Amino acid sequence: MELAALLEIRPGVTAVIGGGGKTTLLRTLGEELAREHRVLLCTTTKIFPFPQMPCAGTLAELDALRERHRLLCGGRAVPGTGKLAALDASMAELRLRFDYVLVEADGSAQRPLKAHAGHEPVIPAEADQTICVVGASGFGRPICEAAHRPELYARLAGVSEEAPASPETEARVLSAEDLHSRVYVNQAETQADRERARELAVLLDCPVLAGSLYRGEYFSC
């Protein structure tokens, strides 16, 4: 079964938050869904463009490109950064143009784990579900190295920043924030990683999928 089906991605807007592979997840889902549907990958914050994917910076450009491409990236170039910011368009306008709108709704400074500050994530009101990505490579490493906003992560988990991140600390952070509707544990490439993903799933009251985007392997927890 493909990843989009395993994550039960529905037509409309899906938000992706957390760490450990959000951008790769968006591209993987986009490529699967675009075989039969029109799909837009975009952001409410900032992202890097997707290599070798047509990208539009305005609604007019989107309208022109979607006549020839099923999968598009949308975002306004941010001078001097190489990144894209949110399109100057409402989610309602985007939803009218695409069957699926997949939105990266926060940043993680390339850390596998993350805690969210008060101003984030920027989840669209139109989102049907929010998937939180957890990077299994963060487990066993000190929180100060593994987590974006480590001081906040440690406070929510009730431990020090030098303590190792674990399924237990991640479950405390996810439960305290209560921002997600399901969790995807990425980078679960070893037996130990898979066991930690299952430990996390036991501690959460939501669907949990784990696997490796790099390998294209997935399993339900």
C-alpha positions in Angstrom: 0.0 0.0 0.0 1.3 3.5 -0.8 2.1 6.1 1.8 -0.8 8.4 0.9 -3.3 5.6 1.6 -1.6 4.5 4.8 -1.8 8.1 6.1 -5.4 8.3 4.9 -4.7 11.6 3.0 -8.0 13.0 1.9 -8.9 15.5 -0.8 -8.5 19.0 0.6 -5.8 20.6 2.8 -3.4 18.5 4.9 -0.9 20.2 7.2 2.5 18.7 8.0 4.5 19.8 11.1 7.3 18.5 13.3 10.8 17.5 12.3 12.7 14.7 10.6 11.6 14.8 7.0 8.6 17.0 6.4 9.7 18.2 3.0 10.5 14.7 1.8 7.1 13.5 3.1 5.4 16.3 1.1 7.2 15.3 -2.1 6.6 11.6 -1.6 2.9 12.1 -1.0 2.7 14.6 -3.9 4.2 12.3 -6.4 1.9 9.5 -5.4 -1.3 11.6 -5.5 -0.3 13.4 -8.7 -0.6 10.2 -10.7 -4.4 10.8 -10.8 -5.0 14.2 -9.2 -3.8 17.8 -9.2 -1.6 18.4 -6.2 0.0 21.6 -4.8 2.9 21.6 -2.3 3.2 24.8 -0.4 3.9 26.4 3.0 2.4 28.8 5.6 6.0 29.7 6.7 9.1 29.1 4.6 10.5 26.2 2.6 13.2 25.5 0.1 11.9 24.9 -3.5 11.5 21.3 -4.5 14.2 20.4 -7.0 13.0 19.8 -10.6 9.4 20.7 -9.8 7.6 23.5 -11.5 7.0 26.3 -9.0 4.6 29.3 -9.1 4.8 32.5 -7.2 1.4 33.9 -8.0 -2.1 32.6 -8.6 -1.8 33.6 -12.3 1.4 31.5 -12.6 -0.4 28.6 -10.8 -3.3 28.7 -13.3 -0.9 28.7 -16.2 1.3 25.8 -14.9 -1.5 23.5 -13.7 -2.8 23.2 -17.3 0.4 21.3 -18.0 1.5 19.7 -14.7 -0.4 17.7 -12.1 2.2 18.4 -9.3 3.3 21.9 -8.5 5.1 23.9 -5.8 3.7 27.2 -4.8 5.5 30.0 -2.9 6.9 33.5 -3.2 10.7 33.8 -3.4 12.3 35.4 -0.3 15.3 37.5 -1.6 18.7 36.4 -0.3 17.5 33.2 1.3 16.8 30.7 -1.5 13.5 30.0 0.3 9.9 30.3 -0.5 7.3 32.0 1.6 3.5 31.5 1.6 1.6 32.4 -1.5 -0.4 35.6 -1.5 -3.6 33.6 -1.7 -6.1 32.0 0.6 -6.3 28.3 1.2 -9.8 28.5 -0.1 -8.5 29.8 -3.4 -5.9 27.1 -3.6 -8.3 24.4 -2.6 -10.5 25.4 -5.6 -7.6 24.8 -8.0 -6.2 21.6 -6.6 -7.6 18.3 -5.4 -4.9 18.0 -2.7 -3.1 20.9 -1.0 -0.2 19.7 1.2 1.2 22.4 3.5 4.4 22.5 5.4 3.3 24.5 8.4 6.5 24.9 10.5 10.3 24.6 10.4 12.6 22.5 12.5 16.1 23.7 11.6 16.8 20.2 10.2 16.5 18.6 13.7 14.6 15.3 14.0 12.5 16.4 16.9 10.7 19.6 17.7 8.7 21.6 20.3 6.6 24.5 19.1 6.8 28.1 20.2 3.6 30.1 20.7 3.6 31.5 17.2 3.8 28.1 15.5 2.8 26.0 13.8 0.8 27.9 11.3 -1.9 25.4 10.5 -4.5 26.5 8.0 -8.1 26.5 9.3 -9.0 24.5 6.2 -6.7 21.6 7.1 -8.6 18.3 7.3 -5.8 16.7 9.3 -2.4 17.6 10.7 0.5 15.0 10.5 3.4 15.4 12.9 6.6 14.0 11.7 9.0 12.6 14.3 12.6 11.6 13.4 13.6 8.4 15.0 17.3 9.4 14.6 16.7 11.8 17.5 16.0 9.0 20.1 18.9 8.3 22.3 20.6 11.7 21.6 20.7 14.5 24.1 17.6 16.8 23.7 19.9 19.8 23.3 21.2 18.1 20.1 18.2 16.3 18.8 15.4 18.9 19.2 14.6 22.2 17.7 13.7 24.6 20.6 15.4 22.2 23.1 14.7 24.3 26.1 11.0 24.2 25.4 11.1 20.5 24.5 12.8 19.7 27.8 10.4 21.8 29.8 7.3 20.0 28.2 9.0 16.6 28.7 9.8 17.4 32.3 13.6 16.6 32.0 16.8 18.5 31.4 18.1 19.5 28.0 21.0 17.1 28.5 18.7 14.1 29.0 18.3 11.7 26.1 15.3 12.1 23.9 13.1 9.0 24.0 9.6 7.7 23.1 8.5 8.8 26.6 9.8 12.4 26.2 8.4 12.7 22.7 5.0 11.4 23.9 4.9 14.0 26.7 5.7 16.8 24.2 3.2 15.7 21.6 0.5 15.2 24.3 1.2 18.6 25.9 1.0 20.4 22.5 -1.9 18.5 21.2 -1.5 19.8 17.6 -1.6 16.7 15.5 -4.3 14.3 14.4 -1.7 11.5 13.5 2.0 10.9 13.8 4.5 9.6 11.2 7.8 8.3 12.6 10.4 8.7 9.9 14.0 7.3 9.8 12.8 4.0 11.4 15.4 2.0 9.5 16.7 -0.4 12.2 15.0 -2.9 14.5 15.8 -0.6 17.4 14.2 2.4 15.6 11.1 0.3 14.9 10.8 -0.8 18.5 11.0 2.8 19.6 8.3 3.8 17.1 6.1 1.1 18.6 6.8 2.3 22.1 5.8 5.8 21.1 2.6 4.6 19.5 1.6 2.9 22.8 1.8 6.2 24.6 -0.2 8.2 22.1 -4.0 8.3 21.5 -3.8 8.8 17.7 -2.9 6.7 14.7 0.9 6.2 14.3 2.7 5.1 11.1 6.4 4.5 11.0 9.0 3.8 8.3 11.7 5.2 6.1 11.0 7.7 3.4 14.5 7.1 2.1 13.8 3.3 1.6 10.1 3.6 0.9 9.2 1.2 3.6 6.3 1.7 6.1 4.5 -0.1 8.8 1.6 0.6 11.2 2.3 0.8 14.9 
